[in-house]
Amino acid sequence: MATSAVGGDKYRSYLSEEELKTTKWNSGPPNYDVVNKLFEEGRTKIWPVGSLEERVQNLVKTWEMEVVHKANPDDFKTLDAKKFVLGINGKKYFTLEDAGKVGGSYNMFLHSSLPPQFRVYNPDEESYTSSQEAFKNIFPRGFAVEILQVYSGPPVICYKFRHWGYMEGPFKEHPPTGELVEFFGMAIFELDENSKIVKVEFFCDRGELLASLIKDKNSDGSTTTAPSGCPFMA
């Protein structure tokens, strides 16, 4: 498990000044100052330094940073790049190579078997760059994550998480509402004998996130969910 010695970032390991220079990045070195501020202002839990919950939270944030931003599998330190797989709701599993083909983390998490005409967000039409830009526009202050509860520690870590941000930018044809968008779920991380992640499984409802992005603000300041052909949002 990644330790609390986070170097250049309060909540993520392997972002020291030297590592920022020597790592190959997808779109340049990441900077988490803005989303860290959102995290500190909006979190519901403050875990003691060194606690299991704090160490799991650091691991999750560090792993997410590597998967989203690192371009060279040899630079990954939280996971075994050759063995790693990621599953969504026990249905579809992705290797790192698969993740590159589908366009990164947002497209993996929002993967859908629905016919294209029913998709509010269609991963098949999005690239890594377009998906990253889309959600940066929706959440200009970032989409923070916190650990709400840890049910078991390594080598099999099971935890409940909360993602949140403020919709201060448009999503497709839907204008920003300025409202808080929250997204809850559970995950299981499996670590090997070298404390490297080899398998991750997420269990969550993608509709919980997408439904919050298709609201239109009324003249009185209230919001209405826009009509959708998507069955789970009907």
C-alpha positions in Angstrom: 0.0 0.0 0.0 1.2 3.5 -0.8 2.4 5.3 2.4 1.5 8.7 3.7 4.8 10.2 2.6 3.1 11.9 -0.3 5.9 14.1 -1.4 4.6 17.0 -3.5 0.9 16.4 -2.8 -0.9 16.1 0.5 -3.0 13.1 -0.4 -1.1 11.3 -3.2 2.2 9.5 -3.3 4.8 9.7 -6.1 4.4 13.3 -7.0 7.7 14.7 -5.8 9.4 17.3 -7.8 11.8 14.7 -9.2 9.0 12.3 -10.1 7.1 15.0 -11.9 10.1 15.6 -14.1 11.0 12.0 -14.9 7.5 10.5 -15.4 5.9 10.4 -18.8 2.5 12.0 -18.6 -0.5 11.8 -20.9 -1.1 15.6 -20.8 1.6 17.0 -18.7 2.1 16.7 -14.9 -1.2 16.8 -12.9 -1.9 19.5 -10.4 -4.4 18.8 -7.6 -4.4 22.1 -5.8 -7.9 23.0 -6.8 -9.6 19.7 -6.2 -7.7 19.3 -2.9 -9.3 22.5 -1.8 -12.7 21.2 -2.8 -12.0 18.0 -1.0 -11.0 19.7 2.3 -14.1 22.0 2.1 -16.6 19.2 1.3 -15.4 16.0 2.9 -17.5 14.4 5.6 -14.7 12.4 7.2 -11.2 13.5 8.5 -9.3 10.3 9.1 -6.4 10.2 11.6 -2.9 10.2 10.0 -1.6 6.7 9.8 -5.1 5.1 10.2 -6.2 2.3 7.9 -8.8 4.7 6.4 -6.2 7.4 5.7 -3.8 4.9 4.1 -6.6 3.4 1.9 -7.7 6.9 0.9 -4.1 7.8 -0.1 -3.8 4.5 -2.1 -7.1 5.2 -3.9 -6.2 8.7 -4.8 -2.6 7.7 -5.9 -3.9 4.8 -8.0 -6.4 7.1 -9.7 -3.7 9.6 -10.4 -1.5 7.0 -12.0 -4.3 5.4 -14.1 -5.6 8.7 -15.4 -2.3 10.6 -16.0 0.6 8.3 -16.4 1.4 7.3 -20.0 4.1 4.6 -19.5 3.1 1.4 -17.6 6.7 1.2 -16.3 6.0 4.3 -14.3 3.1 2.7 -12.3 4.0 2.1 -8.7 0.7 1.2 -7.1 -0.2 -1.6 -9.4 1.3 -4.5 -11.4 0.8 -3.3 -15.0 1.0 -6.9 -16.4 -1.6 -8.5 -14.1 -3.9 -5.5 -13.5 -7.6 -5.7 -14.4 -10.5 -3.4 -13.5 -14.1 -4.5 -13.4 -17.3 -2.5 -13.4 -20.4 -4.0 -11.6 -19.0 -7.6 -12.2 -19.7 -7.4 -16.0 -16.9 -5.8 -18.0 -13.2 -6.1 -17.1 -10.5 -4.0 -18.5 -6.7 -4.4 -18.7 -4.4 -1.3 -18.9 -4.2 -2.0 -22.7 -8.0 -2.0 -22.8 -8.2 1.2 -20.9 -6.0 2.9 -23.4 -8.2 1.6 -26.3 -11.5 2.9 -24.8 -10.1 6.3 -23.9 -9.3 6.2 -20.2 -11.1 6.2 -16.8 -14.3 8.1 -17.6 -15.1 5.9 -20.6 -14.4 2.8 -18.6 -16.7 3.8 -15.7 -19.4 5.0 -18.0 -19.3 2.0 -20.3 -22.8 0.9 -21.3 -24.4 -2.0 -23.1 -27.4 0.2 -23.9 -28.1 0.9 -27.6 -26.4 4.2 -28.6 -29.7 6.1 -29.0 -30.4 5.5 -25.3 -27.1 6.7 -24.0 -26.9 10.1 -22.3 -23.1 9.8 -22.6 -21.7 7.5 -25.3 -18.1 6.3 -24.4 -17.8 4.8 -27.9 -17.7 8.4 -29.3 -15.3 9.8 -26.8 -11.5 9.8 -26.7 -9.2 10.2 -23.7 -8.8 13.9 -24.5 -12.5 14.6 -25.2 -13.7 12.8 -22.0 -11.2 14.5 -19.8 -12.1 17.9 -21.3 -15.8 17.2 -20.9 -15.7 16.5 -17.2 -13.2 19.3 -16.5 -15.7 21.7 -18.1 -18.5 20.2 -16.1 -16.6 20.3 -12.8 -14.0 23.2 -13.1 -13.2 22.7 -9.4 -12.7 19.0 -9.9 -14.6 15.9 -8.9 -13.3 15.0 -5.4 -13.4 11.6 -3.8 -13.3 10.5 -0.1 -13.4 7.2 1.7 -16.5 6.9 3.8 -15.8 3.5 5.4 -13.2 0.7 5.1 -14.6 -2.8 5.6 -11.4 -4.8 5.3 -7.7 -4.0 5.0 -5.1 -5.4 2.7 -4.5 -7.7 0.9 -8.2 -7.4 0.0 -9.4 -3.9 0.6 -13.2 -3.2 0.6 -14.4 0.3 1.0 -17.3 2.7 0.4 -16.6 6.0 -1.4 -18.2 9.3 -2.2 -17.4 11.4 -5.3 -18.7 15.0 -5.5 -18.3 18.2 -7.4 -20.4 21.3 -8.5 -21.9 21.4 -12.0 -20.5 24.8 -12.9 -20.1 24.0 -16.6 -22.4 22.5 -19.3 -22.8 18.8 -20.1 -23.6 18.3 -23.8 -26.7 20.6 -24.5 -27.5 20.9 -20.8 -26.5 24.2 -19.1 -24.7 24.3 -15.7 -27.0 24.2 -12.6 -24.3 25.1 -10.0 -25.7 22.3 -7.9 -23.8 19.7 -5.9 -23.4 16.4 -7.7 -22.8 13.3 -5.6 -22.0 9.8 -6.6 -21.7 6.9 -4.2 -20.4 3.3 -4.5 -18.2 0.5 -3.2 -14.9 -1.0 -4.4 -12.6 -3.9 -3.8 -8.9 -3.7 -4.3 -6.8 -6.9 -4.4 -3.1 -6.6 -3.6 -0.4 -9.1 -4.3 2.5 -10.2 -2.0 4.4 -7.1 -3.1 1.5 -4.8 -2.1 0.8 -4.0 -5.8 -2.8 -3.8 -7.0 -3.7 -6.6 -9.4 -7.5 -6.3 -9.4 -10.0 -3.6 -8.8 -13.8 -3.9 -8.9 -16.2 -1.0 -8.6 -19.9 -1.4 -7.8 -22.0 1.7 -8.5 -24.9 3.2 -10.5 -23.6 5.3 -13.4 -27.1 6.7 -13.8 -26.7 8.3 -10.4 -24.1 10.6 -11.9 -25.5 11.1 -15.3 -29.0 11.9 -14.1 -27.6 14.8 -12.1 -26.0 16.2 -15.3 -29.2 16.5 -17.4 -31.0 18.9 -15.2 -32.1 22.3 -16.7 -32.4 25.3 -14.4 -35.8 27.0 -14.4 -36.4 30.7 -14.2 -37.3 30.4 -10.4 -33.9 28.8 -9.7 -35.3 25.2 -9.4 -34.1 22.4 -11.6 -35.9 19.9 -13.7 -34.5 16.7 -15.1 -34.5 16.8 -18.9 -36.5 14.1 -20.7 -34.3 11.1 -21.6 -34.7 8.0 -23.7 -32.5 6.2 -21.2 -34.6 3.4 -19.4 -33.0 3.7 -16.0 -33.6 7.5 -16.0 -37.2 7.3 -17.2 
